[in-house]
Amino acid sequence: MINNKELEKLLENLPSTVRLVAVSKFKPDESIMEAYKFGLRDFGENRPQELSKKMEQLPGDIKWHFIGHLQTNKIKLIIDKVHLIHSVDSEKLLLAINNEAQKRGITVNCLLQVYIATEESKQGLDRDELFGILARREQFSNIRICGLMGMASFTNDLERVGAEFAGLKELFDMVRKENPSISDVFCELSMGMSGDYKVAVQHGSTIVRIGSTIFGDRT
Ligand SMILES: *Cc1c(COP(=O)(O)O)cnc(C)c1O
C-alpha cells in the first residue's frame, strides 16, 4: 500500500525541474507497482541483492537508482542495469566500478557522495578526496560523473540542515565552474529525503530521494 494522498501532495509541491526517486528499499514489488501505476519510473534501493532481484521482476522501463553503500564485490550484481549510482563514497569504489564497466564495454552514471553531516556515522568523500577524483577523472573512462549526492544530519534543526545543503550546493557550483569541460554532464545534485526535501529543493537540489512519505514507515 502506498500513500496516494501524500504522493499527490509531493508531486504538486516538487518543481518540475526536480526529479523524484521513490526509495522502495524493504518494500515489496506490489508497492512498487502501485507507485509505477501512479506514473513513477525512478526507484531507489540500497542493497545490491534486493535491487538485482527487483530489476528482474519489475518492468523494464523503470530507472533504478542505487543509493546505499556499495561493496566492491557487489558491483557485478547491479552494474548492467542501474541507471545511476548515487553513492560513490571512495576512489577505490569508483575505480572498481570503472574496471567492471570496462570489461563490459559500458559507461556507468555515478554521483560522488560528499560527507556534509556533522555526524560520524555518515558516509561520503571529504573535499580533498572529491577534488582528487576530479583531478584524476581521465582515469575513469567508463564512468560518467553526473554530479554530487549528500545526506544532511538527522536532526529537526532545519537551519543546520539548510546550512549543510547550502554547503553542498556551493561545492557543486564550484566544481562546475572550475571544470567547464564536464559541466554538460555534471548537473545533478541529489539531496533531500522525506524529512528534509523542502529545504533541499530550496537549496538547489535536482533529485530528491523519498521513501517513507510514499511507502510508509519501514518496520
Ligand atoms: C532510505 C534512504 C532515503 C529515503 O529516506 P526517507 O526518509 O524514507 O525518505 C534516501 N536516501 C538514502 C541514501 C536512503 O538510504
The ligand as a Tripos MOL2 file, in Angstrom:
@<TRIPOS>MOLECULE
LIG
   15    15     1     0     0
SMALL
NO_CHARGES

@<TRIPOS>ATOM
      1 C1         16.3720    5.3550    2.9450 C.3       1 LIG1
      2 C2         17.0430    6.4410    2.2110 C.ar      1 LIG1
      3 C3         16.3180    7.5430    1.7180 C.ar      1 LIG1
      4 C4         14.8240    7.7350    1.9220 C.3       1 LIG1
      5 O1         14.5590    8.0720    3.2480 O.3       1 LIG1
      6 P1         13.0950    8.5090    3.7160 P.3       1 LIG1
      7 O2         13.3560    9.2480    4.9830 O.co2     1 LIG1
      8 O3         12.3160    7.2660    3.9200 O.co2     1 LIG1
      9 O4         12.5030    9.3720    2.6700 O.co2     1 LIG1
     10 C5         17.0160    8.4900    0.9940 C.ar      1 LIG1
     11 N1         18.3430    8.3880    0.7800 N.ar      1 LIG1
     12 C6         19.0630    7.3590    1.2410 C.ar      1 LIG1
     13 C7         20.5170    7.3130    0.9710 C.3       1 LIG1
     14 C8         18.4460    6.3610    1.9880 C.ar      1 LIG1
     15 O5         19.1790    5.3480    2.4580 O.3       1 LIG1
@<TRIPOS>BOND
     1     1     2 1
     2     2     3 ar
     3     2    14 ar
     4     3     4 1
     5     3    10 ar
     6     4     5 1
     7     5     6 1
     8     6     7 2
     9     6     8 1
    10     6     9 1
    11    10    11 ar
    12    11    12 ar
    13    12    13 1
    14    12    14 ar
    15    14    15 1
@<TRIPOS>SUBSTRUCTURE
     1 LIG1         1 GROUP 0 **** ****
